[in-house]
Amino acid sequence: MSPASAFTGRTRALALIALAQFLALSVWFAGAAALPALLEATPLSAFRQAALTSAVQAGFVVGAVLSALYGLPDRIEPRRLFAIGAAIAALANLAALALPPGGLAMIVSRAIAGAALALVYPVGMKLAASWARDDAGLLVGLLVGALTLGSATPYLFNLAEIGLGWQTPFALSGIVALISSGIILLARAGPGLHAAAAFDPDAIQLAFRDPALRLANLGYLGHMWELYAMWAWIGPFLHAYWALQARSGVASAANLSAFAVIAIGAIACVLAGRAADRFGRTSVTMLAMAISGSCALLVGFLFEASPWLMLPLLMIWGMSVIADSAQFSAAITELAPADRVGTLLTAQTAMGFALTTLLVQILPLWIGVSGWSYAFAPLAIGPAVGVWAMWRLRQRPEARRMAGGRR
């Protein structure tokens, strides 16, 4: 195969993988996007409002651990496993159309969708990484960018006038997730695709015992403390914000704003991936968390401010809150023993999403007490801890193993 044809094959495969992941991950925040319209149709407790998203997080954790324990990505060809996961997530999403709105059955369907997405997101990462050369940070950033864009898409679906009301994001994200299950079968795995080492529960202790791994994981947890809680509740925040502005077309403005705030992070993921490969992982993660934590503190104080002030701040937050996400996983691959990378990545993912389940669930309780002016302030705690952890990691000699010695 000539270099030109190899490049074309690599580019085509990565484009298909990213497209499939983007479409499949639109399932994730269908519940959050549907929430404002859902509340107009039926009253829901704060617990059930949050559970429409936190159930996806919890399901993802269970699915990721079970997939690792049973070695599913090695037992089932990765593209087929991705397709199976996307199809199950799509069907679970579509099932919500026939279930009592906001009821227990719908929440269970969201958990099933989350468990199925555990066969999509990590497997897509594995497929993309199989094409890596000296650009692992960029490729992982590309896939996290696809996740980000997919997470934003249900808010865009809300703008479609198809007469379904709150059911619109569930229906459209279910349809495109089904399409993604076909697209992924057109992609090829790269030459770097290898069977993963068996999941080793005993290796998990390294995540806590090894100082460098412990700090990398603490940085990741600080990042995750903020990320999904922000994504889950930025839609309701913007609905309340635009209602206060007393503008016409409140729902359209809120949905378009929420889409833009989350989606712009896709660009940041790719740029940060390239920057991390060039300047170092700790530099990129510390800068991103410092900015995003500051935004979390400031945004509430602008709740009554002009959109000319609010929207630029939200766009900066949308970029910085996700820009560094891929770099924590990349750090684990560089710091961990080669035969335990898979187990430690699974442990990192499980810890992070378990934390997001808690934050997504409790944030509306805080909002009920504090109001929107202080709604996101507690989220700044995570980035502050994360910056400290990555600074400490930067001082350690093991940091030289990251990003080709660039730390």
PLY file of the C-alpha trace (Angstrom):
ply
format ascii 1.0
element vertex 407
property float x
property float y
property float z
element edge 406
property int vertex1
property int vertex2
end_header
0.00 0.00 0.00
1.42 3.38 -1.00
1.80 6.13 1.62
-0.91 8.14 -0.13
-3.43 5.29 -0.10
-2.53 4.45 3.52
-3.19 8.05 4.49
-6.50 7.99 2.66
-7.50 4.75 4.38
-6.54 6.14 7.79
-8.40 9.39 7.23
-11.51 7.63 5.97
-11.53 5.19 8.88
-11.09 7.93 11.49
-13.82 10.04 9.86
-16.26 7.12 9.95
-15.39 6.25 13.55
-15.83 9.87 14.65
-19.10 10.21 12.72
-20.51 7.01 14.20
-19.53 8.05 17.70
-21.01 11.52 17.23
-24.37 10.08 16.14
-24.52 7.36 18.80
-23.60 9.68 21.68
-26.57 11.95 20.87
-28.55 9.50 23.02
-26.73 10.59 26.18
-28.42 13.93 26.90
-31.78 13.28 25.27
-33.37 13.33 28.73
-31.71 16.60 29.72
-32.73 18.23 26.44
-36.31 17.01 26.83
-36.62 18.15 30.45
-38.03 21.70 30.04
-40.80 20.51 27.71
-41.31 17.41 29.84
-41.96 19.57 32.90
-44.68 21.40 30.97
-46.37 18.04 30.30
-46.07 16.53 33.78
-44.73 17.56 37.21
-41.53 15.78 38.23
-39.63 15.78 41.51
-36.08 17.12 41.54
-34.88 13.54 42.01
-36.60 12.31 38.85
-35.50 15.32 36.84
-31.88 14.57 37.67
-32.33 10.82 37.24
-33.11 11.25 33.54
-29.40 12.00 33.12
-27.76 10.43 36.18
-29.28 7.05 35.25
-27.31 7.18 32.00
-24.13 7.83 33.98
-24.83 4.95 36.36
-25.66 2.60 33.51
-22.44 3.55 31.75
-20.38 2.67 34.83
-22.02 -0.75 35.14
-21.67 -1.41 31.42
-18.01 -0.40 31.33
-17.07 -2.62 34.27
-18.98 -5.64 32.94
-17.51 -5.16 29.47
-14.01 -5.14 30.93
-14.63 -8.10 33.25
-15.90 -10.27 30.40
-13.41 -8.94 27.85
-16.14 -8.09 25.37
-13.96 -5.87 23.10
-11.69 -8.89 22.56
-14.41 -11.53 22.32
-16.51 -9.57 19.85
-14.99 -7.79 16.85
-14.85 -4.11 17.94
-16.88 -2.68 15.08
-19.66 -5.20 15.68
-19.57 -4.54 19.42
-19.86 -0.81 18.74
-22.79 -1.48 16.39
-24.53 -3.65 18.99
-24.08 -1.00 21.68
-25.34 1.81 19.42
-28.38 -0.23 18.38
-29.32 -1.09 21.99
-28.88 2.53 23.06
-31.07 3.64 20.16
-33.82 1.16 20.99
-33.75 2.11 24.68
-34.08 5.74 23.66
-36.98 5.02 21.32
-38.67 2.93 24.03
-38.95 6.11 26.12
-41.55 7.35 23.64
-43.99 4.70 24.82
-43.27 4.99 28.54
-44.90 7.23 31.17
-42.99 10.55 31.02
-40.45 10.80 33.81
-41.59 7.53 35.39
-39.47 4.74 36.78
-39.65 2.75 33.54
-38.27 5.71 31.58
-35.44 6.12 34.09
-34.61 2.40 33.71
-34.57 2.82 29.93
-32.05 5.64 30.37
-29.84 3.35 32.47
-29.99 0.68 29.74
-29.00 3.30 27.17
-26.03 4.28 29.35
-24.90 0.67 29.73
-25.09 0.22 25.96
-23.03 3.37 25.37
-20.25 1.70 27.37
-19.89 -0.51 24.29
-19.66 2.57 22.06
-17.45 5.25 23.57
-14.51 3.14 24.87
-14.62 0.86 21.83
-14.59 3.85 19.52
-11.54 5.10 21.39
-9.85 1.74 20.89
-10.58 1.77 17.17
-9.28 5.33 16.78
-6.16 4.59 18.84
-5.37 1.68 16.52
-4.52 4.30 13.87
-2.26 6.37 16.16
1.27 7.23 15.14
2.79 10.03 17.19
-0.53 11.79 17.57
-2.37 9.81 20.25
-3.42 12.97 22.07
-4.89 14.44 18.89
-6.77 11.25 17.98
-8.25 10.82 21.45
-9.13 14.51 21.36
-10.92 13.92 18.06
-13.06 11.18 19.59
-13.83 13.23 22.71
-14.78 16.03 20.33
-17.23 13.64 18.65
-18.65 12.75 22.07
-19.01 16.46 22.85
-20.80 17.27 19.61
-23.06 14.26 20.06
-23.89 15.34 23.61
-24.94 18.76 22.34
-27.09 17.50 19.45
-30.33 16.74 21.38
-30.66 20.46 22.10
-30.47 21.09 18.35
-33.08 18.38 17.76
-35.43 20.37 20.02
-35.55 23.02 17.31
-37.12 20.59 14.84
-40.81 21.28 14.37
-42.11 17.72 14.02
-45.01 17.90 16.44
-43.64 15.53 19.10
-42.99 17.99 21.92
-40.77 16.56 24.64
-40.43 13.33 22.66
-38.47 15.02 19.86
-34.90 14.59 21.24
-35.65 10.98 22.21
-36.99 10.13 18.76
-34.35 11.86 16.65
-31.35 10.78 18.73
-32.68 7.21 18.65
-32.92 7.30 14.86
-29.42 8.71 14.31
-27.95 6.22 16.81
-29.43 3.41 14.71
-27.79 4.95 11.67
-24.46 5.03 13.53
-24.65 1.27 14.09
-24.47 0.85 10.33
-21.82 3.50 9.71
-19.30 1.95 12.10
-19.34 -1.29 10.10
-17.92 0.66 7.14
-14.83 1.71 9.12
-11.62 -0.30 9.34
-9.47 -0.92 12.39
-5.88 0.25 12.17
-2.67 -1.77 12.38
-2.30 -0.95 16.05
-5.39 -2.91 17.11
-4.34 -5.60 19.58
-6.10 -7.75 22.11
-6.19 -6.09 25.50
-4.75 -7.69 28.58
-7.34 -9.43 30.73
-9.07 -7.24 33.28
-7.15 -7.63 36.53
-9.04 -6.39 39.60
-5.84 -6.63 41.65
-4.27 -4.01 39.38
-6.82 -1.42 40.47
-4.87 -0.85 43.66
-2.17 0.74 41.51
-4.58 3.59 40.78
-4.35 4.52 44.47
-0.92 3.22 45.47
1.25 4.57 42.65
1.79 8.33 43.28
1.81 9.38 39.63
-1.28 7.36 38.74
-3.04 8.58 41.87
-2.43 12.21 40.91
-3.50 11.66 37.29
-6.73 10.05 38.51
-7.33 12.83 41.03
-6.92 15.37 38.23
-9.47 13.41 36.17
-11.93 13.28 39.05
-11.61 17.04 39.51
-12.39 17.47 35.83
-15.37 15.08 35.94
-16.75 16.75 39.08
-17.59 19.71 36.88
-18.12 18.40 33.35
-21.30 16.34 33.27
-23.11 18.38 35.91
-22.49 21.44 33.76
-23.64 19.66 30.59
-26.74 18.25 32.29
-27.97 21.53 33.80
-26.84 24.17 31.32
-30.07 23.66 29.36
-32.42 24.42 32.27
-30.12 27.29 33.29
-30.45 28.83 29.83
-34.20 28.34 29.76
-34.41 30.27 33.04
-31.94 32.89 31.75
-33.80 33.60 28.51
-37.13 33.67 30.35
-35.69 36.37 32.63
-34.58 38.32 29.57
-38.29 38.47 28.59
-37.46 37.76 24.98
-39.79 36.02 22.54
-38.85 32.52 21.47
-37.45 31.55 24.86
-37.32 27.81 24.11
-35.58 28.24 20.75
-33.02 30.66 22.16
-32.31 28.37 25.12
-31.94 25.23 23.01
-29.73 26.93 20.43
-27.58 28.45 23.18
-27.23 25.13 25.01
-26.25 23.39 21.77
-23.63 26.03 20.99
-22.15 26.05 24.51
-21.64 22.28 24.55
-20.81 21.80 20.86
-18.04 24.40 20.78
-16.13 22.12 23.12
-15.58 19.74 20.20
-13.23 22.27 18.63
-11.41 22.71 21.93
-10.87 18.94 22.26
-9.03 18.75 18.95
-6.97 21.89 19.60
-6.10 20.76 23.13
-5.13 17.32 21.89
-2.65 18.84 19.48
-1.39 21.26 22.14
-0.92 18.47 24.69
1.19 16.44 22.25
3.32 19.52 21.67
3.47 21.27 25.04
2.59 18.60 27.58
-0.46 17.12 29.29
-0.14 18.84 32.65
0.16 22.27 31.03
-3.01 21.79 29.00
-5.05 20.26 31.81
-4.07 22.88 34.39
-4.88 25.76 32.04
-8.23 24.29 31.01
-9.34 23.58 34.58
-8.24 26.99 35.81
-10.38 28.65 33.15
-13.39 26.36 33.53
-13.41 26.61 37.32
-13.33 30.39 37.08
-16.27 30.32 34.67
-18.25 28.11 37.05
-17.82 30.75 39.74
-18.62 33.71 37.50
-21.54 32.54 35.37
-24.17 32.78 38.09
-23.28 36.39 38.85
-24.15 37.26 35.23
-27.57 35.61 35.43
-29.29 38.99 35.02
-26.66 40.41 32.66
-26.96 41.11 28.96
-26.51 38.19 26.53
-23.52 40.11 25.18
-21.77 39.32 28.48
-23.35 35.98 29.33
-22.95 34.15 26.03
-19.20 34.80 25.52
-18.53 33.58 29.06
-20.60 30.46 28.45
-18.76 29.76 25.21
-15.42 30.02 27.00
-16.75 27.68 29.67
-18.03 25.26 27.05
-14.57 25.05 25.50
-12.51 24.85 28.67
-14.73 22.37 30.53
-14.06 19.57 28.01
-10.79 20.60 26.34
-8.59 18.57 28.69
-10.76 15.47 28.99
-8.82 13.19 26.68
-5.48 14.02 28.27
-6.18 12.24 31.55
-6.72 8.96 29.72
-3.63 9.59 27.61
-1.65 10.17 30.83
-2.72 6.77 32.19
-1.56 5.02 29.02
1.86 6.64 29.44
2.25 6.22 33.21
0.82 2.73 33.78
2.58 -0.61 33.20
1.75 -1.72 29.66
-0.02 -4.93 30.76
-2.30 -3.01 33.13
-3.28 0.00 31.03
-6.68 -1.44 30.08
-7.65 -2.22 33.66
-6.49 1.16 34.93
-8.34 3.03 32.18
-11.50 1.13 33.06
-10.99 2.00 36.73
-10.46 5.66 35.88
-13.57 5.78 33.71
-15.71 3.99 36.31
-14.59 6.31 39.12
-15.16 9.40 37.01
-18.64 8.53 35.80
-19.69 7.28 39.23
-18.76 10.73 40.55
-20.76 12.41 37.79
-23.80 10.33 38.74
-23.64 11.84 42.23
-23.06 15.42 41.05
-25.78 15.36 38.40
-28.23 14.04 41.00
-27.48 16.46 43.82
-26.96 19.68 41.85
-30.71 20.42 41.46
-31.08 20.15 45.23
-28.42 22.83 45.60
-30.10 24.94 42.89
-33.37 24.71 44.79
-31.64 26.28 47.80
-29.28 28.75 46.13
-31.12 29.75 42.97
-29.46 30.12 39.59
-27.11 32.89 40.72
-25.01 30.40 42.70
-26.08 27.24 40.86
-22.70 26.27 39.42
-20.36 27.67 42.07
-19.80 24.27 43.79
-18.54 22.88 40.50
-15.41 25.03 40.83
-14.21 22.78 43.67
-13.34 19.98 41.26
-11.13 22.00 38.88
-9.32 23.55 41.85
-8.41 20.08 43.15
-7.57 18.97 39.62
-5.14 21.84 39.03
-3.38 21.04 42.30
-3.13 17.34 41.41
-1.70 17.97 37.94
0.77 20.51 39.35
2.00 17.90 41.80
2.21 15.33 39.02
4.26 17.76 36.94
6.91 17.87 39.69
7.36 14.10 39.76
10.03 12.36 37.66
7.42 9.97 36.20
5.86 12.95 34.41
8.72 12.77 31.92
7.04 9.69 30.44
4.09 11.79 29.28
3.85 13.42 25.84
7.36 12.46 24.82
8.95 14.12 27.85
6.90 17.30 27.64
4.91 16.39 30.78
0 1
1 2
2 3
3 4
4 5
5 6
6 7
7 8
8 9
9 10
10 11
11 12
12 13
13 14
14 15
15 16
16 17
17 18
18 19
19 20
20 21
21 22
22 23
23 24
24 25
25 26
26 27
27 28
28 29
29 30
30 31
31 32
32 33
33 34
34 35
35 36
36 37
37 38
38 39
39 40
40 41
41 42
42 43
43 44
44 45
45 46
46 47
47 48
48 49
49 50
50 51
51 52
52 53
53 54
54 55
55 56
56 57
57 58
58 59
59 60
60 61
61 62
62 63
63 64
64 65
65 66
66 67
67 68
68 69
69 70
70 71
71 72
72 73
73 74
74 75
75 76
76 77
77 78
78 79
79 80
80 81
81 82
82 83
83 84
84 85
85 86
86 87
87 88
88 89
89 90
90 91
91 92
92 93
93 94
94 95
95 96
96 97
97 98
98 99
99 100
100 101
101 102
102 103
103 104
104 105
105 106
106 107
107 108
108 109
109 110
110 111
111 112
112 113
113 114
114 115
115 116
116 117
117 118
118 119
119 120
120 121
121 122
122 123
123 124
124 125
125 126
126 127
127 128
128 129
129 130
130 131
131 132
132 133
133 134
134 135
135 136
136 137
137 138
138 139
139 140
140 141
141 142
142 143
143 144
144 145
145 146
146 147
147 148
148 149
149 150
150 151
151 152
152 153
153 154
154 155
155 156
156 157
157 158
158 159
159 160
160 161
161 162
162 163
163 164
164 165
165 166
166 167
167 168
168 169
169 170
170 171
171 172
172 173
173 174
174 175
175 176
176 177
177 178
178 179
179 180
180 181
181 182
182 183
183 184
184 185
185 186
186 187
187 188
188 189
189 190
190 191
191 192
192 193
193 194
194 195
195 196
196 197
197 198
198 199
199 200
200 201
201 202
202 203
203 204
204 205
205 206
206 207
207 208
208 209
209 210
210 211
211 212
212 213
213 214
214 215
215 216
216 217
217 218
218 219
219 220
220 221
221 222
222 223
223 224
224 225
225 226
226 227
227 228
228 229
229 230
230 231
231 232
232 233
233 234
234 235
235 236
236 237
237 238
238 239
239 240
240 241
241 242
242 243
243 244
244 245
245 246
246 247
247 248
248 249
249 250
250 251
251 252
252 253
253 254
254 255
255 256
256 257
257 258
258 259
259 260
260 261
261 262
262 263
263 264
264 265
265 266
266 267
267 268
268 269
269 270
270 271
271 272
272 273
273 274
274 275
275 276
276 277
277 278
278 279
279 280
280 281
281 282
282 283
283 284
284 285
285 286
286 287
287 288
288 289
289 290
290 291
291 292
292 293
293 294
294 295
295 296
296 297
297 298
298 299
299 300
300 301
301 302
302 303
303 304
304 305
305 306
306 307
307 308
308 309
309 310
310 311
311 312
312 313
313 314
314 315
315 316
316 317
317 318
318 319
319 320
320 321
321 322
322 323
323 324
324 325
325 326
326 327
327 328
328 329
329 330
330 331
331 332
332 333
333 334
334 335
335 336
336 337
337 338
338 339
339 340
340 341
341 342
342 343
343 344
344 345
345 346
346 347
347 348
348 349
349 350
350 351
351 352
352 353
353 354
354 355
355 356
356 357
357 358
358 359
359 360
360 361
361 362
362 363
363 364
364 365
365 366
366 367
367 368
368 369
369 370
370 371
371 372
372 373
373 374
374 375
375 376
376 377
377 378
378 379
379 380
380 381
381 382
382 383
383 384
384 385
385 386
386 387
387 388
388 389
389 390
390 391
391 392
392 393
393 394
394 395
395 396
396 397
397 398
398 399
399 400
400 401
401 402
402 403
403 404
404 405
405 406
